[in-house]
Amino acid sequence: MRVAIIYHSLSGNTRRVAELLAGRLAGTAEADLIEVIDRRQYSTLTAYTSGAPRAMRGEVAEIDPAEIDVAGYDVVVLGTPVWALAPTPAMNGAVAALRNAEGKKGVVFATSGGGPSPAAETLAAALAARGVRVRGTAQFERKDLENEAAMNGLVELVTRPPSAG
Ligand SMILES: Cc1cc2nc3c(=O)[nH]c(=O)nc-3n(C[C@H](O)[C@H](O)[C@H](O)COP(=O)(O)O)c2cc1C
């Protein structure tokens, strides 16, 4: 099984969870980490003054890589930081950049400062609109990125056999 773990990360938390997931999948699956970069290159300050309002509006950023071909993968995992209760514009850009995603299995995770947020569900809906069969979402808080229950749930969503849907 081949898994694409596509993520955006400004301060490293989402990258950390993506890397932990890749580590947990080693031996079970072949996982590739694909980092998405927002061409606007936010600082912490401009992320709040400009990025958060854009996230709130659901804007789609121009990103690198401009196209993400997932033809060779069985499962597409998307990881987003929560910005203003929403996925980042870069991860909206990642959904738009997907090629050959139709019919793939999908899983979404979000990392946040804390508290409930619909960001993962919002991104999951966007992924489903691209024809991906989304299996579920997972949430991590930045103070507890290694949360075992959340990581176990995420691994289970990714590795669940095809017959289970
Ligand atoms: C611009 C901005 C907006 C944020 N908005 C929220 C928010 O609405 N709710 C929340 O729980 N955390 C919020 N956070 C905290 C981040 O979601 C959290 O630190 C996340 O783990 C960052 O991921 P990263 O290190 O991969 O960039 C925000 C952070 C930034 C920079």
The ligand as an SDF file (V2000), in Angstrom:
LIG
                    3D

 31 33  0  0  0  0  0  0  0  0999 V2000
   -2.7080   32.5210   11.5910 C   0  0  0  0  0  0  0  0  0  0  0  0
   -3.0140   31.4960   12.6390 C   0  0  0  0  0  0  0  0  0  0  0  0
   -4.3440   31.2700   13.0090 C   0  0  0  0  0  0  0  0  0  0  0  0
   -4.6550   30.2840   13.9640 C   0  0  0  0  0  0  0  0  0  0  0  0
   -5.9710   30.0700   14.2920 N   0  0  0  0  0  0  0  0  0  0  0  0
   -6.2690   29.0850   15.1740 C   0  0  0  0  0  0  0  0  0  0  0  0
   -7.6290   28.7870   15.5010 C   0  0  0  0  0  0  0  0  0  0  0  0
   -8.5730   29.3760   14.9720 O   0  0  0  0  0  0  0  0  0  0  0  0
   -7.8870   27.8180   16.4070 N   0  0  0  0  0  0  0  0  0  0  0  0
   -6.8790   27.1000   17.0090 C   0  0  0  0  0  0  0  0  0  0  0  0
   -7.1570   26.2210   17.8210 O   0  0  0  0  0  0  0  0  0  0  0  0
   -5.5650   27.3400   16.7130 N   0  0  0  0  0  0  0  0  0  0  0  0
   -5.2420   28.3130   15.8180 C   0  0  0  0  0  0  0  0  0  0  0  0
   -3.9280   28.5580   15.5030 N   0  0  0  0  0  0  0  0  0  0  0  0
   -2.8810   27.6990   16.0850 C   0  0  0  0  0  0  0  0  0  0  0  0
   -2.4360   26.6350   15.0780 C   0  0  0  0  0  0  0  0  0  0  0  0
   -3.5470   25.9380   14.5350 O   0  0  0  0  0  0  0  0  0  0  0  0
   -1.5060   25.5910   15.7100 C   0  0  0  0  0  0  0  0  0  0  0  0
   -0.4300   26.1850   16.3550 O   0  0  0  0  0  0  0  0  0  0  0  0
   -1.0330   24.6060   14.6420 C   0  0  0  0  0  0  0  0  0  0  0  0
   -0.5500   23.4370   15.2700 O   0  0  0  0  0  0  0  0  0  0  0  0
    0.0710   25.2040   13.7810 C   0  0  0  0  0  0  0  0  0  0  0  0
    0.5260   24.2470   12.8600 O   0  0  0  0  0  0  0  0  0  0  0  0
    1.9720   24.3420   12.1910 P   0  0  0  0  0  0  0  0  0  0  0  0
    2.9870   24.3780   13.3080 O   0  0  0  0  0  0  0  0  0  0  0  0
    2.0860   23.1020   11.3810 O   0  0  0  0  0  0  0  0  0  0  0  0
    2.0200   25.5800   11.3720 O   0  0  0  0  0  0  0  0  0  0  0  0
   -3.6090   29.5280   14.5690 C   0  0  0  0  0  0  0  0  0  0  0  0
   -2.2820   29.7850   14.2080 C   0  0  0  0  0  0  0  0  0  0  0  0
   -1.9840   30.7350   13.2460 C   0  0  0  0  0  0  0  0  0  0  0  0
   -0.5410   30.9770   12.8390 C   0  0  0  0  0  0  0  0  0  0  0  0
  1  2  1  0
  2  3  1  0
  2 30  2  0
  3  4  2  0
  4  5  1  0
  4 28  1  0
  5  6  2  0
  6  7  1  0
  6 13  1  0
  7  8  2  0
  7  9  1  0
  9 10  1  0
 10 11  2  0
 10 12  1  0
 12 13  2  0
 13 14  1  0
 14 15  1  0
 14 28  1  0
 15 16  1  0
 16 17  1  0
 16 18  1  0
 18 19  1  0
 18 20  1  0
 20 21  1  0
 20 22  1  0
 22 23  1  0
 23 24  1  0
 24 25  2  0
 24 26  1  0
 24 27  1  0
 28 29  2  0
 29 30  1  0
 30 31  1  0
M  END
$$$$
